[in-house]
Amino acid sequence: MVSYFIKPRPKNNLTSIYCSVNFHGVKRFTFRLTNITINKRDWKNGRMTTGRGKQEIGRIQSILDNLCNQIEEFFKEHLKVYRRKPTREEILKYIHSEKKLEDYIQPKTVADIIPEIEKVIEGRKTGFDLYKGRRFSENTIKSYGTFLASIQEFEKHRKNKLNTKNILLEETILEFQGFLTSKKNFQLNTVGERMKHLNTFLQVLKKKRVIDFNPFREHQIGIPEEGTISIALEESELEDLEKLDLSNHPTYEKVRDQFLLMCWTGLRISDFRNFIDMPKEGDIVTTINQKTRQEAHIPLFPATRRIIDKYNGILPRLISEQKMRDYIKVIGSDVKTLKRSVEVEYTKGGKRVKVLKKRFEMLGLHTARRTLATTLYKYDISLEDIMLITGHRPIKSLKKYLKV
């Protein structure tokens, strides 16, 4: 709905005319019509008082009527072509353009969406697209691969190509989430990860003007998430793990020692690679957290120093991350305190699931980071001081790691 008004108390009875735009689903806004000034006595009930001998007043009312029709037609055509309501900025931009409606609104050519996503992934993989001046990590690129496989499976499942038009529909986004949940039977956090990637790529394509808007933001579609299934090792478990005799299996022994170092330094695997080569004199090692670019000031606890001294300061090189994850679970299965069961509850396929897991089955590389943060917190170290060691930012990110 478009209407007009004037200020209730204009100076010298001369006033500007203001336009009010109030369509359902668009936040009401007003703007002043420039180059039009009228006498207050010529205005009544939102219109000019036209009549015989008032040609100039009639001309102004004709301008108002044309503008009203122009805005209303633009709203209808925009909704029809782009399948969404125009914003305040889009309405004003059209008015000021002084273009005909048919010249201003032109439907975009429909293109397949997956090839467009693949272009973005390739740009990030090759280093053409950067994140805050840095290349995207190998783990991030790897996660893009699993997302791409899921979106391709979804396209085959629906037997209809995803394109720059139907991807903007709320039902398409929710259908993808339903496919991941019901057909793929993924855990809720896996569904959330795939949805988060889709949101990211659609936002990039919006900035590149491949699509007109990001449907996640336009339709206010939330991304599902729940607490991760994870543990933090207790000090007694760390001691038992360190005492475990692995002399007959040198590879396991090195992996165990590296994992213990990660538990006592709180480093991510990517940062731990740098830590291996860093000088370790004194009581604290300072490094730059690769993910947040924050300084991490890592105390060399007695357990840390024991392992470093065991190798005379020359720590063994890391094996692949996947092998390390697998070996940690195998090594943990020989630790008595890690054989106790824990009840785990999570969402899978849209249903709540409860299972019993051995603690060694829940070991992973991120267990180490959670272990240090939780251990320090148990000793009443402030969150701010823990952040200086772990390099977390902000505090809410650190809190996710605390397993008290």
Backbone torsions as a table, in degrees:
resi	resn	phi	psi	omega
1	MET	NA	133.1	179.2
2	VAL	-117.5	130.2	178.8
3	SER	-141.1	170.9	-176.8
4	TYR	-129.6	154.9	177.0
5	PHE	-155.4	164.2	174.2
6	ILE	-123.7	164.6	177.4
7	LYS	-68.4	141.5	-174.6
8	PRO	-64.6	-29.1	-176.9
9	ARG	-130.8	73.0	-179.7
10	PRO	-72.3	154.2	178.1
11	LYS	-79.8	137.2	177.4
12	ASN	56.4	24.9	179.8
13	ASN	65.4	2.5	177.1
14	LEU	-97.9	137.2	-175.4
15	THR	-149.1	157.1	171.9
16	SER	-88.1	164.5	175.8
17	ILE	-104.7	137.0	-179.5
18	TYR	-113.9	140.1	-180.0
19	CYS	-103.6	133.8	177.5
20	SER	-113.3	123.5	179.5
21	VAL	-111.4	120.8	-173.6
22	ASN	-143.4	78.7	176.2
23	PHE	-93.5	150.5	177.8
24	HIS	-63.0	125.8	179.9
25	GLY	91.5	-4.1	176.1
26	VAL	-121.1	127.4	-178.4
27	LYS	-60.9	130.4	-176.8
28	ARG	-58.8	138.6	175.0
29	PHE	-145.5	161.1	-179.3
30	THR	-130.8	157.2	173.6
31	PHE	-152.4	155.4	-177.6
32	ARG	-90.9	138.0	176.3
33	LEU	-81.3	118.1	-178.2
34	THR	-78.9	157.0	176.4
35	ASN	64.8	16.1	175.6
36	ILE	-128.1	117.7	176.2
37	THR	-129.3	132.7	-177.5
38	ILE	-128.5	167.1	173.7
39	ASN	-88.2	138.7	-175.9
40	LYS	-56.1	-35.0	-176.1
41	ARG	-70.0	-14.8	178.9
42	ASP	-90.2	10.0	-176.3
43	TRP	-121.5	132.9	178.5
44	LYS	-155.1	128.5	175.3
45	ASN	55.5	41.9	175.2
46	GLY	77.5	14.1	-179.3
47	ARG	-142.0	163.2	171.7
48	MET	-77.9	144.3	179.4
49	THR	-85.2	85.0	-176.8
50	THR	-79.6	163.4	177.6
51	GLY	168.2	-173.0	-178.2
52	ARG	-63.0	132.5	177.6
53	GLY	81.8	8.6	-179.1
54	LYS	-120.2	57.2	-176.1
55	GLN	-62.2	-42.5	-178.2
56	GLU	-65.0	-40.6	178.1
57	ILE	-64.6	-40.2	177.6
58	GLY	-63.9	-36.6	178.6
59	ARG	-64.2	-40.8	179.4
60	ILE	-65.4	-41.8	179.3
61	GLN	-64.2	-34.4	177.3
62	SER	-64.2	-38.8	176.8
63	ILE	-62.1	-42.6	179.5
64	LEU	-64.2	-42.6	-179.8
65	ASP	-64.4	-42.1	-179.7
66	ASN	-65.0	-41.0	179.7
67	LEU	-64.7	-40.6	178.0
68	CYS	-59.9	-48.0	178.8
69	ASN	-63.6	-38.3	-179.5
70	GLN	-61.2	-45.9	-179.0
71	ILE	-67.5	-43.6	-177.9
72	GLU	-66.9	-39.1	178.1
73	GLU	-67.0	-38.9	178.0
74	PHE	-62.1	-43.0	179.8
75	PHE	-59.9	-47.5	-178.0
76	LYS	-64.7	-44.8	-176.8
77	GLU	-69.3	-38.7	178.7
78	HIS	-62.4	-44.0	178.6
79	LEU	-64.2	-37.2	-178.5
80	LYS	-70.3	-45.0	-174.9
81	VAL	-79.1	-46.9	-173.8
82	TYR	-98.4	-3.2	177.8
83	ARG	57.5	34.5	173.2
84	ARG	-157.6	160.5	-179.7
85	LYS	-81.3	141.6	-179.2
86	PRO	-71.3	154.2	177.2
87	THR	-86.9	171.0	176.7
88	ARG	-56.0	-45.7	-177.1
89	GLU	-63.6	-38.3	-178.5
90	GLU	-68.8	-37.7	178.4
91	ILE	-65.6	-46.5	-179.1
92	LEU	-65.8	-38.9	-180.0
93	LYS	-62.5	-40.2	178.9
94	TYR	-65.4	-44.1	-178.8
95	ILE	-59.9	-45.0	-176.9
96	HIS	-74.6	-17.2	-179.2
97	SER	-71.0	-26.7	-179.0
98	GLU	59.5	25.2	178.1
99	LYS	-94.0	157.3	172.8
100	LYS	-70.0	150.3	-176.2
101	LEU	-58.3	-42.0	-177.1
102	GLU	-69.3	-23.1	177.0
103	ASP	-85.0	-27.1	-174.8
104	TYR	-83.6	-45.7	-178.6
105	ILE	-99.6	110.1	178.7
106	GLN	-129.6	119.5	-179.2
107	PRO	-56.8	137.3	177.6
108	LYS	-75.5	154.5	175.3
109	THR	-66.4	132.6	-179.4
110	VAL	-77.8	128.1	-179.9
111	ALA	-126.7	152.9	176.1
112	ASP	-65.6	139.1	-172.9
113	ILE	-84.9	-33.9	-176.0
114	ILE	-63.0	-44.6	175.9
115	PRO	-58.8	-32.8	178.0
116	GLU	-68.2	-39.1	176.7
117	ILE	-66.3	-40.2	179.1
118	GLU	-61.4	-35.1	177.4
119	LYS	-63.8	-41.5	179.0
120	VAL	-64.1	-45.1	-179.9
121	ILE	-61.5	-43.5	-179.5
122	GLU	-62.6	-39.6	178.7
123	GLY	-62.9	-38.5	178.9
124	ARG	-75.8	-33.1	-179.6
125	LYS	-68.3	-40.1	-177.6
126	THR	-84.4	-9.2	-179.2
127	GLY	90.6	4.8	177.0
128	PHE	-67.6	-42.3	174.0
129	ASP	-99.2	131.7	-177.3
130	LEU	-118.6	161.0	176.0
131	TYR	-113.8	107.5	-177.7
132	LYS	53.5	40.9	177.1
133	GLY	83.5	0.8	-178.3
134	ARG	-119.7	154.3	177.2
135	ARG	-72.8	151.0	176.2
136	PHE	-70.1	142.9	-175.6
137	SER	-68.5	160.7	178.4
138	GLU	-61.7	-38.6	179.9
139	ASN	-64.6	-38.8	178.7
140	THR	-64.9	-46.0	178.9
141	ILE	-61.1	-39.6	179.0
142	LYS	-63.5	-40.2	179.1
143	SER	-67.0	-29.5	175.8
144	TYR	-62.9	-35.4	179.9
145	GLY	-63.4	-42.7	179.2
146	THR	-68.6	-35.1	176.4
147	PHE	-64.6	-45.3	-177.8
148	LEU	-60.5	-39.6	177.7
149	ALA	-62.0	-39.4	-179.2
150	SER	-67.6	-43.0	-177.5
151	ILE	-70.4	-31.2	176.3
152	GLN	-69.5	-40.1	176.3
153	GLU	-63.4	-39.1	179.4
154	PHE	-63.0	-41.5	179.8
155	GLU	-63.0	-41.3	177.4
156	LYS	-65.8	-38.6	-178.9
157	HIS	-63.3	-42.7	-176.5
158	ARG	-81.4	-9.7	177.1
159	LYS	56.6	37.9	-180.0
160	ASN	-157.4	130.6	-177.4
161	LYS	-63.2	138.5	171.7
162	LEU	-81.9	129.6	-178.2
163	ASN	-135.3	179.4	-175.2
164	THR	-69.7	-5.5	177.6
165	LYS	-100.8	-53.5	-175.4
166	ASN	-75.5	-17.3	178.5
167	ILE	-71.2	-15.5	-179.6
168	LEU	-83.3	-9.4	-177.8
169	LEU	-80.1	138.2	178.6
170	GLU	-59.7	-39.1	-177.3
171	GLU	-65.8	-28.9	177.8
172	THR	-67.6	-44.9	179.8
173	ILE	-63.1	-44.5	-179.7
174	LEU	-69.8	-30.8	176.8
175	GLU	-66.2	-38.8	177.1
176	PHE	-63.3	-43.1	178.1
177	GLN	-63.4	-41.0	177.7
178	GLY	-65.0	-36.8	177.4
179	PHE	-62.7	-45.0	179.8
180	LEU	-64.5	-35.3	-176.5
181	THR	-79.1	-52.9	-171.3
182	SER	-88.2	-44.3	-176.5
183	LYS	-81.2	-45.3	-179.2
184	LYS	-85.3	-17.4	177.1
185	ASN	58.8	39.0	-178.7
186	PHE	-76.8	156.3	170.6
187	GLN	-69.0	156.7	-173.5
188	LEU	-58.7	-41.2	-178.9
189	ASN	-69.0	-29.3	175.4
190	THR	-69.1	-41.3	175.5
191	VAL	-59.7	-45.1	179.8
192	GLY	-61.1	-39.2	179.5
193	GLU	-63.8	-44.8	179.3
194	ARG	-64.3	-41.4	179.0
195	MET	-66.0	-36.8	179.4
196	LYS	-64.3	-40.7	177.9
197	HIS	-65.0	-42.8	179.2
198	LEU	-60.5	-43.9	177.7
199	ASN	-58.3	-43.9	-179.7
200	THR	-61.1	-48.0	-177.1
201	PHE	-67.4	-37.6	179.4
202	LEU	-67.8	-33.8	176.9
203	GLN	-66.6	-39.5	177.0
204	VAL	-64.1	-43.6	-179.0
205	LEU	-66.7	-29.8	175.0
206	LYS	-66.0	-45.0	179.8
207	LYS	-63.9	-31.5	178.7
208	LYS	-83.4	0.6	179.1
209	ARG	65.3	23.7	174.3
210	VAL	-74.9	-38.2	174.5
211	ILE	-122.8	161.2	-174.3
212	ASP	-81.4	-26.9	-178.5
213	PHE	-160.4	164.2	176.4
214	ASN	-92.2	114.3	-176.3
215	PRO	-61.4	-27.1	177.8
216	PHE	-60.8	-43.2	-178.7
217	ARG	-80.1	-39.9	-178.3
218	GLU	-63.2	-42.9	-177.5
219	HIS	-99.2	5.2	178.6
220	GLN	53.0	53.4	-179.8
221	ILE	-88.2	120.9	179.6
222	GLY	-81.0	157.5	178.8
223	ILE	-107.2	121.9	-175.6
224	PRO	-66.4	147.8	179.1
225	GLU	-161.4	145.4	172.5
226	GLU	-144.2	168.3	-178.7
227	GLY	-57.5	141.0	-178.9
228	THR	-73.8	151.2	175.8
229	ILE	-85.3	101.1	-174.4
230	SER	-153.1	165.5	178.3
231	ILE	-134.4	161.8	168.5
232	ALA	-119.4	133.4	-178.2
233	LEU	-73.2	142.8	174.9
234	GLU	-83.6	160.4	-177.4
235	GLU	-60.4	-35.7	179.0
236	SER	-64.9	-35.8	177.8
237	GLU	-69.7	-37.2	176.9
238	LEU	-63.9	-40.5	178.6
239	GLU	-64.1	-45.0	179.7
240	ASP	-63.7	-37.0	179.5
241	LEU	-66.8	-39.6	-179.9
242	GLU	-69.2	-34.9	-178.1
243	LYS	-78.1	-12.7	-177.0
244	LEU	-60.1	127.5	-178.5
245	ASP	-82.2	110.5	-179.5
246	LEU	-120.9	25.0	-175.9
247	SER	-62.3	-24.5	179.7
248	ASN	-83.4	-4.9	-179.7
249	HIS	-136.9	82.8	-175.2
250	PRO	-54.9	-37.9	-179.5
251	THR	-64.1	-46.0	177.8
252	TYR	-61.2	-39.2	-178.7
253	GLU	-63.3	-42.5	178.8
254	LYS	-65.9	-43.2	179.4
255	VAL	-63.1	-42.6	178.8
256	ARG	-59.9	-45.1	-178.4
257	ASP	-66.8	-38.4	177.1
258	GLN	-65.4	-41.2	178.7
259	PHE	-63.9	-42.0	177.3
260	LEU	-62.5	-40.2	176.6
261	LEU	-61.0	-39.8	178.1
262	MET	-65.4	-36.1	178.5
263	CYS	-65.9	-34.4	-177.1
264	TRP	-93.0	-9.2	175.8
265	THR	-108.0	-22.4	179.7
266	GLY	72.9	20.0	-176.4
267	LEU	-85.6	145.2	167.9
268	ARG	-69.0	160.5	-178.6
269	ILE	-59.3	-37.3	-179.7
270	SER	-65.7	-38.0	178.9
271	ASP	-77.6	-29.9	-179.2
272	PHE	-66.4	-30.7	177.5
273	ARG	-58.9	-39.8	178.7
274	ASN	-72.1	-37.2	-178.5
275	PHE	-59.7	-35.0	-178.1
276	ILE	-55.3	-39.7	-174.7
277	ASP	-94.2	-6.3	-176.3
278	MET	-77.0	147.9	173.2
279	PRO	-66.0	143.3	-172.8
280	LYS	-127.1	40.8	173.9
281	GLU	-79.3	157.4	178.4
282	GLY	79.9	-167.2	-174.7
283	ASP	-101.3	-13.2	-175.6
284	ILE	-136.9	138.3	173.3
285	VAL	-113.1	129.6	179.1
286	THR	-107.0	128.7	-179.7
287	THR	-136.8	168.0	178.1
288	ILE	-102.9	122.7	178.4
289	ASN	-67.4	119.0	-174.4
290	GLN	-64.1	-32.9	-175.7
291	LYS	-77.1	-46.6	-175.2
292	THR	-101.4	-9.7	-175.7
293	ARG	61.1	24.4	177.0
294	GLN	-93.9	148.7	173.6
295	GLU	-70.9	138.4	174.6
296	ALA	-120.1	122.5	-177.9
297	HIS	-104.5	100.9	-168.1
298	ILE	-99.3	115.2	176.2
299	PRO	-69.8	139.6	175.9
300	LEU	-91.8	90.4	-178.7
301	PHE	-65.7	163.1	179.7
302	PRO	-53.6	-39.8	179.1
303	ALA	-64.6	-37.5	177.4
304	THR	-63.8	-46.6	-178.2
305	ARG	-64.1	-34.9	179.5
306	ARG	-60.4	-43.9	-177.7
307	ILE	-71.4	-39.7	178.3
308	ILE	-61.3	-44.5	179.7
309	ASP	-65.6	-31.9	179.3
310	LYS	-58.1	-33.7	-178.9
311	TYR	-104.4	16.3	179.2
312	ASN	54.3	35.3	176.2
313	GLY	81.6	-6.3	179.8
314	ILE	-108.1	94.8	-175.1
315	LEU	-75.5	146.8	-180.0
316	PRO	-67.3	151.4	179.1
317	ARG	-70.1	152.0	179.7
318	LEU	-77.7	144.9	169.3
319	ILE	-86.7	-174.4	-179.3
320	SER	-64.1	151.7	-179.0
321	GLU	-60.7	-40.8	-178.0
322	GLN	-65.0	-43.4	177.9
323	LYS	-63.9	-38.9	-179.7
324	MET	-63.2	-42.3	177.7
325	ARG	-60.7	-44.7	-178.8
326	ASP	-65.3	-44.7	-176.9
327	TYR	-65.9	-35.6	-178.6
328	ILE	-61.6	-41.1	178.7
329	LYS	-66.0	-41.0	178.9
330	VAL	-63.9	-44.8	179.3
331	ILE	-63.4	-43.5	-179.0
332	GLY	-63.2	-26.8	-179.1
333	SER	-67.3	-15.8	177.6
334	ASP	-93.6	0.2	178.8
335	VAL	-96.4	119.1	-173.3
336	LYS	-57.7	-44.4	-176.4
337	THR	-68.5	-17.1	179.5
338	LEU	-93.2	3.3	-180.0
339	LYS	-91.2	-6.4	-179.9
340	ARG	-72.1	151.3	-174.2
341	SER	-89.9	149.3	177.5
342	VAL	-129.3	134.1	175.8
343	GLU	-80.8	125.8	-177.8
344	VAL	-116.4	135.8	179.0
345	GLU	-125.3	131.2	179.5
346	TYR	-154.1	172.8	179.6
347	THR	-104.6	127.9	178.3
348	LYS	-140.4	130.7	-178.1
349	GLY	61.2	26.6	179.7
350	GLY	81.1	3.6	-178.5
351	LYS	-120.5	148.5	176.2
352	ARG	-75.9	133.0	-177.7
353	VAL	-125.0	136.4	175.0
354	LYS	-120.2	127.3	178.6
355	VAL	-139.2	159.2	173.6
356	LEU	-99.8	129.4	178.5
357	LYS	-127.3	144.7	171.0
358	LYS	-74.0	147.6	-177.5
359	ARG	-62.2	-34.1	-179.8
360	PHE	-66.7	-25.6	178.2
361	GLU	-70.5	-18.4	-176.1
362	MET	-99.1	4.7	178.9
363	LEU	-70.9	139.0	176.4
364	GLY	-154.0	176.7	-178.0
365	LEU	-65.2	-34.0	179.8
366	HIS	-75.9	-13.1	175.0
367	THR	-56.9	-37.8	-177.8
368	ALA	-60.9	-46.9	-178.3
369	ARG	-64.5	-41.5	177.7
370	ARG	-66.0	-34.5	-177.7
371	THR	-62.9	-48.4	-178.8
372	LEU	-64.7	-47.2	-178.5
373	ALA	-58.8	-43.5	-179.0
374	THR	-69.0	-41.3	179.6
375	THR	-61.2	-46.5	179.7
376	LEU	-63.3	-39.7	-179.4
377	TYR	-64.9	-36.8	178.3
378	LYS	-63.9	-26.9	178.3
379	TYR	-90.9	19.0	175.7
380	ASP	62.9	27.4	171.6
381	ILE	-74.6	134.8	-177.1
382	SER	-66.1	154.5	179.4
383	LEU	-61.2	-36.5	179.8
384	GLU	-62.9	-41.4	179.7
385	ASP	-70.8	-35.7	177.4
386	ILE	-63.5	-37.5	179.0
387	MET	-63.6	-31.6	177.4
388	LEU	-65.0	-29.2	-178.9
389	ILE	-86.4	-44.5	-174.8
390	THR	-86.8	-18.8	-178.7
391	GLY	75.0	18.8	178.9
392	HIS	-68.8	155.1	173.1
393	ARG	-161.2	123.4	-4.1
394	PRO	-88.9	-164.7	-177.4
395	ILE	-62.6	-36.4	-177.6
396	LYS	-62.5	-29.4	176.1
397	SER	-68.8	-38.7	178.6
398	LEU	-65.5	-40.7	-176.1
399	LYS	-59.4	-28.8	179.0
400	LYS	-65.2	-22.3	-176.7
401	TYR	-88.0	-13.7	-175.7
402	LEU	-79.6	121.1	-179.0
403	LYS	-119.4	66.2	-177.4
404	VAL	-85.0	NA	NA
